[in-house]
Amino acid sequence: MSKKILAISSPGGHWIQLNKICDGLQQHQSHKIIYAVPAVRFKSKADKKHYNIIDVSADNKWKLLPCALQIFYILLKERPDTIISTGAAPGVLAMFLAKVLRINTIWVDSIANVKQISRSGRMIKKHVNVFLTQWQDLEDDIAQHQGAIL
Amino acid sequence: MIFVAVGTQFPFDRLIKNVDQWLKTHPNETAFAQIAETDYQPKRMQWEQFMDAETYQQKIAQASVIVSHAGMGNIITACEQQIPIIVMNRQYQLGEHRNDHQADGLKWMSKLTGVYAAPSSKELFHYLAQYQSLERPQFSKNNRRDSLINFIETQL
């Protein structure tokens, strides 16, 4: 069934992986996917609806609140069925808010986290509906391995 | 053709200089480099600071090997296009990045077939010397990515 999805992540590697996943989902059927990412030197394709959010990391806590407010606004306005994130801090914020709003959440931990689940992943792990790792040997009672982007 | 790409975020003098130095002793090889805001101007290869997606794809299509910083974008492209890639990480200690996460990058990237880790010029020259016999990445679209996406589809 066609769904409305919010795809949210940090820029760089997280964002590249998130796009690979969303492009793959679009090939199955036409979901409505809305993107949220801090815009740092990247060009958004015209056919993708995109919100610019504040660039946050767990290290600059004073930015977390304004970013959370932005995401909260996006969630209320767009009312997505599901949120997908590859990390890091923006994904954590979105998924905590999604829990309050009872929105379905899917976390795909970055392929870069090969030795252990990412810091942001560990923070949000118990609060998401589906938690995926891209490395088989990181599976545990919550994190499941169902494949990887490479 | 050897395609060199350092990403868009930072310069990477060490990588560009090293390839240029290698070309000095291998005058029959041709290379093209995307160098961002690197100060050093290559003498033995053509270069651009940045390139649009179309030019990038064009250069990738002509490349027999890619030499890259440890960035996610180039690794994914190399695997998808099945072109061997030699990866050098930016080092925090040399002032090449804000932190040392590109060193961790090498750890997972080099687990992939066709991806070769070059933490220093020694490994870089070693792999460049045999670039025509490097193994190609074995990325298949019907493989790991499809399983991941098919599974996510069931959880939407």
Interface residues (C-beta under 8 A of the other chain):
Chain A: M1 K3 I5 G12 G13 I16 Q17 K20 I21 G24 L25 H28 H31 R41 D81 T82 I84 N104 I106 V108 I111 A112 V114 K115 N129 V130 L132 Q134 W135 Q146 G147 A148 I149 L150
Chain B: T8 Q9 G71 M72 G73 I75 I76 C79 H101 D104 G105 K107 W108 K111 L112 F139 N143 R144 R145 D146 S147 L148 I149 N150 F151 I152 E153 Q155 L156
